Amino acid sequence: MTRLGEVLELLHGAGERARPARLTVVEWTHRSRSAAAFDRFMAEHHGRHGAAVTHVASDGSAPAAPQETSRTTRLALESPTRYREESAGVQAGKRYQVRDGERWVVWDADWGAVTHETEQEGAPPAASYAFLLDPVAIVGAYRLDATGTVEAAGRAAQSVHAVPRTGAEGATTIVFGLGPGADELELAIDAERGALLRADARLRGEPFRRLEVTEIAFGPIHAEAIEPELPPGVVASGWLRPERLPLHELQRAAPFRVLAPARIPDGWRLVESLFTAARAHPAIEAEVSLVYASPDGAYTVVVGQRAASATRRDWLEWTRDGELACADAGEHAEPRYHVRIERDETLVELAGSDLTLLRDLARALAPAPAEAPRLPPR
């Protein structure tokens, strides 16, 4: 059997050989390179995903985010529906989640705790790195070339060079886990069990995301380690969600001037008007979101707004003095554009697929009504 054949056989049977296991995973990300890779990915696949994301430079009003961040996760996984995961890092904060079938808990140092009993709207959580112990999806998403042997997590491993497949095969879930937009990856696959022990994603030869298993042990996991329990004294609740309010009630709730288009195209309608209240822990600033839909519901425009004095998000470039802008629209923002404007001490971002429509709606912004609409007299 060829070396590549051995790798394919390892990947095919990893789900049976590599689970259960306890492992520590370090995820390293280079911020600007990762953003560039994701832009590249969305530009290539926007026909299937229906949106593109543009990352732009800070306007200098907020401290620059660190270029390199890392997150460390400890995972004890028996199966995709039975596991315990604990994470800490710059991006993730401190959190853990435990799932045993349909019973589960999630605790976050910033956001609080929820369980299967308090949060019934969403699906049960999935383990972030379960795919490392069953990485067979790599075969469909990448073209593989076995390049030799290496050591990873103290174990013998097969070294594999991977190149993303084009078309629909290049937009699978595992691609998002390993590094969307990479033009090549270097992988290390456990030579005995088939688990993925390292994945180094690169764009134009520069690494932008690395998943590395630093410790791993295969074998049974004690039942008490996967018992969904919250820390003593912690009370679970539902996740904080925006509140649905009628358009005329938003101004009474928001601490800034709420704006809405005074004119919208014929047949379009306001389908959502949401208010998110400010919160000290975690730090959340008050925000309003308006969603307008086309007559057939196929197209939407989202109008998000916050106080102009709010902390600037370093990936947004806001315009001043009523000027309209669309960052890099000609290069990456098709088919979804972002128009950003500051008016009446309110920062507004309009997002949608028609740049001309966004500009027209931005020019039509006016204070939102403070009273409910009245029926015309008969």
C-alpha positions as CSV (number, residue, x, y, z in Angstrom):
1,M,0.0,0.0,0.0
2,T,1.3,3.5,-0.8
3,R,1.9,6.1,1.9
4,L,-1.2,8.0,0.7
5,G,-3.2,4.9,0.9
6,E,-2.2,4.4,4.5
7,V,-3.2,8.0,5.2
8,L,-6.6,7.5,3.6
9,E,-7.2,4.3,5.6
10,L,-6.2,6.0,8.8
11,L,-8.7,8.9,8.2
12,H,-11.5,6.5,7.2
13,G,-11.3,4.5,10.4
14,A,-10.4,7.3,12.8
15,G,-13.9,7.7,14.2
16,E,-13.7,4.1,15.6
17,R,-10.0,4.1,16.7
18,A,-9.5,7.6,18.1
19,R,-12.6,7.8,20.4
20,P,-13.0,8.1,23.3
21,A,-10.0,10.4,24.0
22,R,-8.9,13.3,26.3
23,L,-6.9,16.0,24.5
24,T,-5.6,19.6,24.8
25,V,-5.9,21.8,21.7
26,V,-4.2,25.1,21.1
27,E,-5.6,27.3,18.4
28,W,-3.4,30.1,17.2
29,T,-4.7,32.8,14.8
30,H,-3.0,35.7,13.0
31,R,-5.7,38.3,12.9
32,S,-5.0,40.3,9.6
33,R,-3.9,37.2,7.7
34,S,-6.9,35.3,8.8
35,A,-9.1,38.2,7.7
36,A,-7.5,38.3,4.3
37,A,-7.9,34.5,3.9
38,F,-11.6,34.7,4.8
39,D,-12.1,37.5,2.4
40,R,-10.5,35.4,-0.3
41,F,-12.7,32.4,0.6
42,M,-15.9,34.5,0.5
43,A,-15.0,36.1,-2.8
44,E,-14.5,32.6,-4.3
45,H,-17.7,31.1,-2.8
46,H,-20.1,34.0,-2.5
47,G,-22.3,32.5,-5.3
48,R,-23.1,29.7,-2.9
49,H,-23.1,31.6,0.4
50,G,-24.9,34.7,-0.7
51,A,-22.7,37.2,1.2
52,A,-19.2,38.6,1.4
53,V,-17.4,40.0,4.4
54,T,-15.0,42.9,4.2
55,H,-12.5,43.7,7.0
56,V,-11.1,47.2,7.0
57,A,-8.6,49.1,9.0
58,S,-9.3,50.9,12.3
59,D,-10.0,54.6,12.2
60,G,-7.5,54.9,15.1
61,S,-10.1,55.7,17.8
62,A,-9.8,52.3,19.5
63,P,-6.7,50.4,20.6
64,A,-5.5,48.1,17.9
65,A,-6.4,44.4,18.6
66,P,-3.4,42.1,18.9
67,Q,-2.3,40.5,15.7
68,E,-1.8,37.1,17.3
69,T,-4.2,35.4,19.6
70,S,-4.5,31.9,21.0
71,R,-7.1,29.7,22.8
72,T,-6.5,26.6,24.7
73,T,-9.2,23.9,25.0
74,R,-9.3,20.7,27.0
75,L,-11.7,18.2,25.6
76,A,-12.8,14.8,26.9
77,L,-14.9,13.2,24.1
78,E,-16.7,9.9,24.1
79,S,-19.0,10.8,21.2
80,P,-20.3,13.9,19.5
81,T,-23.2,13.9,21.9
82,R,-21.2,13.0,25.0
83,Y,-18.3,15.2,25.9
84,R,-16.8,17.9,28.2
85,E,-15.0,21.0,26.9
86,E,-13.2,23.7,28.8
87,S,-11.6,26.7,27.0
88,A,-9.6,29.8,27.9
89,G,-7.9,32.4,25.8
90,V,-7.9,35.9,24.4
91,Q,-10.7,35.2,21.9
92,A,-12.8,32.8,24.0
93,G,-12.6,34.1,27.5
94,K,-13.2,31.3,30.0
95,R,-16.0,28.9,29.5
96,Y,-17.0,25.2,29.5
97,Q,-19.7,23.1,28.2
98,V,-20.8,19.6,29.0
99,R,-23.2,17.4,27.0
100,D,-24.7,14.0,27.7
101,G,-27.2,13.3,25.0
102,E,-30.1,15.8,25.3
103,R,-28.9,17.0,28.7
104,W,-26.3,19.8,28.6
105,V,-24.9,22.9,30.4
106,V,-22.8,25.8,29.1
107,W,-21.1,28.3,31.4
108,D,-19.3,31.4,30.3
109,A,-17.4,33.8,32.6
110,D,-18.8,36.8,30.8
111,W,-22.2,35.6,29.6
112,G,-23.4,33.4,32.5
113,A,-24.8,29.9,32.3
114,V,-27.6,28.2,30.4
115,T,-28.8,24.6,30.4
116,H,-31.1,22.4,28.3
117,E,-33.9,23.4,30.7
118,T,-33.4,27.2,30.4
119,E,-32.4,27.5,26.7
120,Q,-34.9,25.5,24.7
121,E,-34.9,27.6,21.6
122,G,-31.5,26.5,20.3
123,A,-30.0,23.1,19.5
124,P,-27.7,21.3,21.9
125,P,-24.1,22.6,21.7
126,A,-21.4,20.8,19.6
127,A,-17.9,20.2,20.7
128,S,-15.5,22.7,19.0
129,Y,-12.9,20.1,18.1
130,A,-14.7,16.8,17.8
131,F,-13.6,16.7,14.1
132,L,-10.0,16.2,15.2
133,L,-11.0,12.7,16.4
134,D,-12.9,11.9,13.2
135,P,-11.3,13.9,10.4
136,V,-12.5,11.8,7.4
137,A,-14.2,14.9,5.9
138,I,-10.7,16.1,5.0
139,V,-10.7,13.6,2.1
140,G,-13.6,15.3,0.4
141,A,-12.5,18.9,1.1
142,Y,-8.8,18.7,0.2
143,R,-6.4,17.0,-2.3
144,L,-3.9,15.2,-0.2
145,D,-0.2,14.3,-0.6
146,A,1.6,12.2,2.0
147,T,5.0,13.7,2.5
148,G,6.7,11.7,5.3
149,T,6.6,11.2,9.0
150,V,6.7,13.6,11.9
151,E,6.1,13.7,15.7
152,A,3.1,15.5,17.1
153,A,1.8,15.5,20.7
154,G,4.6,13.0,21.5
155,R,3.2,10.5,19.0
156,A,4.3,9.3,15.6
157,A,2.3,10.9,12.8
158,Q,2.0,11.0,9.0
159,S,2.8,14.4,7.5
160,V,0.3,15.4,4.8
161,H,0.2,18.4,2.4
162,A,-3.4,19.4,1.7
163,V,-4.7,21.8,-1.0
164,P,-8.4,22.8,-0.9
165,R,-10.7,21.5,-3.6
166,T,-12.5,24.0,-5.7
167,G,-16.3,24.2,-6.1
168,A,-18.8,23.0,-3.5
169,E,-16.2,20.5,-2.1
170,G,-14.2,23.5,-0.9
171,A,-17.0,24.9,1.3
172,T,-17.6,22.1,3.8
173,T,-17.8,22.4,7.6
174,I,-14.2,21.1,8.1
175,V,-12.8,23.9,5.9
176,F,-14.2,26.5,8.4
177,G,-12.7,24.5,11.2
178,L,-9.2,24.4,9.7
179,G,-9.0,27.7,7.9
180,P,-11.2,29.0,5.2
181,G,-9.3,30.8,2.4
182,A,-6.1,28.8,2.9
183,D,-4.3,27.9,-0.3
184,E,-2.4,25.0,1.4
185,L,-2.3,23.2,4.8
186,E,0.3,21.1,6.5
187,L,-1.3,18.3,8.5
188,A,-0.1,15.7,11.0
189,I,-2.2,12.6,11.3
190,D,-1.7,10.1,14.1
191,A,0.0,7.1,12.6
192,E,-1.9,4.6,14.8
193,R,-5.4,6.1,15.5
194,G,-5.9,8.5,12.5
195,A,-6.7,11.6,14.7
196,L,-5.7,14.9,13.3
197,L,-2.9,16.2,15.6
198,R,-1.9,19.4,13.8
199,A,-3.2,21.6,11.0
200,D,-1.2,24.6,9.8
201,A,-3.3,26.8,7.4
202,R,-1.3,29.1,5.1
203,L,-2.1,31.8,2.6
204,R,0.7,32.7,0.1
205,G,3.1,30.8,2.3
206,E,2.3,32.6,5.5
207,P,0.5,30.8,8.4
208,F,-2.7,32.4,9.6
209,R,-4.3,29.6,11.7
210,R,-2.8,26.6,13.5
211,L,-4.6,23.9,15.4
212,E,-2.2,21.8,17.5
213,V,-2.9,18.9,19.9
214,T,-0.3,19.3,22.6
215,E,-1.5,16.3,24.7
216,I,-3.7,13.3,23.9
217,A,-4.7,10.1,25.7
218,F,-7.0,7.5,24.3
219,G,-9.3,5.3,26.4
220,P,-12.4,5.3,28.5
221,I,-13.6,8.5,30.3
222,H,-15.0,8.4,33.8
223,A,-18.8,9.0,33.8
224,E,-18.6,11.8,36.4
225,A,-16.4,13.8,34.1
226,I,-19.3,14.1,31.6
227,E,-22.0,14.9,34.1
228,P,-23.8,18.2,33.1
229,E,-23.5,20.2,36.3
230,L,-23.1,23.9,36.9
231,P,-20.6,25.3,39.4
232,P,-21.9,25.7,43.0
233,G,-23.9,28.9,43.4
234,V,-24.3,29.5,39.6
235,V,-27.9,30.0,38.5
236,A,-28.8,29.3,34.9
237,S,-30.8,31.5,32.7
238,G,-31.4,32.0,29.0
239,W,-28.9,33.8,26.7
240,L,-29.4,37.5,26.5
241,R,-31.4,38.3,23.3
242,P,-32.5,41.5,21.6
243,E,-36.1,42.6,22.6
244,R,-38.7,43.0,19.8
245,L,-40.3,46.4,20.0
246,P,-42.5,48.3,17.6
247,L,-40.7,51.0,15.7
248,H,-42.4,53.8,17.6
249,E,-41.2,52.4,21.0
250,L,-37.6,52.2,20.1
251,Q,-36.8,55.9,20.8
252,R,-38.1,55.6,24.4
253,A,-35.8,52.6,25.0
254,A,-32.6,53.7,23.2
255,P,-30.2,56.2,24.8
256,F,-29.4,57.7,21.4
257,R,-31.4,59.2,18.5
258,V,-33.0,56.3,16.6
259,L,-33.1,56.8,12.8
260,A,-35.2,55.0,10.2
261,P,-35.7,55.6,6.4
262,A,-38.5,58.0,5.8
263,R,-39.1,56.4,2.4
264,I,-38.7,52.7,1.4
265,P,-39.3,51.1,-2.0
266,D,-42.9,50.1,-2.9
267,G,-43.8,46.8,-1.5
268,W,-40.9,46.7,1.0
269,R,-41.8,46.4,4.7
270,L,-40.2,46.5,8.1
271,V,-40.1,42.9,9.3
272,E,-38.0,43.2,12.5
273,S,-37.3,46.1,14.9
274,L,-35.0,45.0,17.8
275,F,-33.5,46.7,20.8
276,T,-30.5,45.4,22.7
277,A,-30.1,47.1,26.1
278,A,-26.7,48.1,27.5
279,R,-25.0,45.8,29.9
280,A,-22.0,46.2,32.2
281,H,-21.0,42.5,32.4
282,P,-20.2,41.6,29.8
283,A,-19.7,45.1,28.3
284,I,-22.5,45.6,25.8
285,E,-23.6,48.9,24.4
286,A,-27.2,49.7,23.5
287,E,-28.0,48.9,19.9
288,V,-31.0,49.0,17.5
289,S,-31.5,46.8,14.5
290,L,-34.2,47.3,11.8
291,V,-34.7,44.7,9.1
292,Y,-36.5,45.5,5.9
293,A,-37.6,42.9,3.4
294,S,-38.5,43.0,-0.3
295,P,-42.1,42.2,-1.4
296,D,-41.2,38.5,-2.1
297,G,-39.0,38.3,1.0
298,A,-36.0,37.3,-1.0
299,Y,-33.9,40.3,-0.2
300,T,-33.3,42.2,3.1
301,V,-31.6,45.3,4.3
302,V,-30.4,45.5,7.9
303,V,-30.1,48.9,9.5
304,G,-28.0,48.7,12.7
305,Q,-27.3,51.8,14.9
306,R,-25.5,52.8,18.1
307,A,-24.5,56.0,19.8
308,A,-21.7,57.9,18.0
309,S,-19.9,58.0,21.4
310,A,-19.9,54.2,21.6
311,T,-16.6,52.3,21.5
312,R,-15.5,52.0,17.9
313,R,-15.3,48.5,16.5
314,D,-11.8,48.2,15.1
315,W,-13.0,46.3,12.0
316,L,-15.4,49.0,10.9
317,E,-14.6,52.2,9.1
318,W,-17.2,54.8,9.9
319,T,-17.8,57.9,7.7
320,R,-18.2,61.4,9.1
321,D,-20.2,64.5,8.2
322,G,-22.9,62.6,6.4
323,E,-20.7,61.1,3.7
324,L,-21.5,57.6,2.4
325,A,-18.9,54.9,2.0
326,C,-18.7,51.3,0.9
327,A,-15.3,49.9,2.0
328,D,-13.6,48.0,-0.8
329,A,-17.0,47.4,-2.5
330,G,-15.5,47.0,-6.0
331,E,-13.1,44.3,-4.8
332,H,-14.7,42.0,-2.2
333,A,-18.2,43.3,-1.2
334,E,-20.3,41.7,-4.0
335,P,-23.0,40.6,-3.4
336,R,-23.3,42.2,0.1
337,Y,-22.4,45.8,0.7
338,H,-22.0,47.9,3.9
339,V,-22.8,51.6,4.0
340,R,-21.8,53.4,7.2
341,I,-22.8,56.9,8.2
342,E,-22.8,59.2,11.2
343,R,-25.9,61.5,11.7
344,D,-27.4,63.2,14.7
345,E,-24.7,61.6,17.0
346,T,-25.8,58.2,15.9
347,L,-23.6,55.7,14.0
348,V,-25.6,53.8,11.4
349,E,-24.6,50.8,9.2
350,L,-26.8,49.6,6.4
351,A,-26.1,46.2,4.9
352,G,-27.6,44.6,1.8
353,S,-27.0,43.4,-1.7
354,D,-28.0,46.6,-3.6
355,L,-25.5,49.4,-3.1
356,T,-27.8,52.0,-4.8
357,L,-30.7,51.0,-2.5
358,L,-28.5,51.3,0.5
359,R,-27.3,54.8,-0.5
360,D,-30.9,55.9,-1.1
361,L,-32.1,54.6,2.3
362,A,-29.1,56.2,4.0
363,R,-30.0,59.6,2.5
364,A,-33.7,59.1,3.6
365,L,-32.8,58.5,7.3
366,A,-34.9,60.6,9.7
367,P,-35.8,60.4,13.4
368,A,-38.0,57.3,14.0
369,P,-41.6,58.0,14.8
370,A,-42.4,58.3,18.5
371,E,-46.1,57.4,18.1
372,A,-48.0,54.4,16.7
373,P,-49.3,54.9,13.2
374,R,-52.9,56.0,13.0
375,L,-55.5,54.6,10.6
376,P,-56.7,57.2,8.2
377,P,-60.3,58.5,8.9
378,R,-63.1,57.0,6.9
